């Protein structure tokens, strides 16, 4: 009877969870239609982000979900995720712009066929960017994933610094301009669908918003399927105890490399999309703080939790893009000279420290990871075992 009640309660919780997801998705889909009404509301209207701000928030949330595959599923600390973001953006610059003026090649692009440069359809560019960054992830992962813990974090930090420096200085690689240097690559072609070029429409932000909603749904679907797959179980085994996983036959290098490659895939797609939305790939956009910012999203939401990372990404993305600026305006209107945007990373740090002290599992923790943190995953040492009536409780002085 108790097992039946427990199963019923579990199904009820699951149903409530899916209803909540469906509600959030429904509001998300109609957001461009109601944003103006929400912004006209008293008190809260100034805190409602515009559709363009929501696009940026969702792009960063997509990257956080990709990073969650590496950090949350496999337990690998990656401090250089910005490298994949940059690689995806520059793939869009190479394949959908005027950058290579000596070549005229068009494939499914909405721009004029007489325009010089390489111009692929941006939808195809997303796929190519994802594949390219997957290869980059494998190339970076193979020499680094043999390391563990702090050493792995330091090496990934190094790669995260190398890539932005490379794109900033690769305007003359053997006399060839690869990345445009400090000026970047611009303009990058826009997305188009059914003859409508997004950037030429009055509701261009709305079109980009629905496009990134589709990418988020694709990312969430892949993350759910990966988590429940054989590969996902291998990642979790490595996260819980790498030595035990290896003893049970899990191929460590191959499994770790898959996590790095798949995480890079989503980072590359997000980078290419954002480059098209911004109409350019600029080296100033790819600095180290982005990697830390994305890691904070994962920690805030709950490592390994898809819905938690989504919530953490949207919360920190909102504060970064709109929330702190709106709060600062309200404070200054009240006559106080304080601008919270000047202290944004200090505020994010305070949020993370508070989470670590009072809820280290995150806002919406993944069930298995919550058990790991609260109960542990290792055997209890022999000398800590206290069993009533055993020799450990005897008074050895009597023997």
Secondary structure, 3 states (H helix, E strand, C coil): CHHHHHHHHHHHHHHHHHHHHHHHHHHHHHHHHHHHHHHCCCCCHHHCCCHHHHHHHHHHHHHHHHHHHHHHHCCCCCCCCHHHHHHHHHHHHHHEECCCCCCEEEEECCCCCCCCEEEECHHHHHHHHHHHHHHHHHHHHHHHCCCCHHHHHHHHHHHHHHHHHHHHHCCCECCECCCCHHHCEECECCCEECCEEHHHCCCHHHHHHHHHHHHHHHHHHHHHHHHCCHHHHHHHHHHHCHHHHHHCCCCHHHHHHHHHHHHHHHHHHHHHHHHHHHCEECHHHCCHHHHHHHHHHHHHHCCCCHHHHHHHHHHHHHHHHHHHHHHHHHHHHCCCCCCHHHHHHHHHHHHHHHHHHHCCCCCCCCHHHHHHHHHCCCCCCHHHCCCCCCHHHCCHHHC
